[in-house]
């Protein structure tokens, strides 16, 4: 099952990376929809990685690394005609934290069944 989760993670990460780096509009006022998209993308990635992890420490490490990758992607957007937005990274990081928590809850519930 772990291999299936990592395969799903790879596909999801590729989609997030693609849509994060294609040229498009940047800047503009704070929009809740944009931040929700960031949050959900990293929630999904972190949840999948957390479910594939072998321990809670590994799941936490993946969440932290994903938040760091989100920050690097925000910086990379400056080079593809998009804008850097620290609020996007905040949404990414919160999504990673929520995904870590969700994965741990799912693992705990699954272990009791």
Secondary structure, DSSP 8 states (H G I E B T S, - for coil): -HHHHHHHHHHHHHHHHHHHHS------S--HHHHHHHHHHHHHHHHHHHHH-SSHHHHHHHHHHHHHHHHHHHHHGGGTT----HHHHHHHHHHHHHHHHHHHHHHHHHHT-
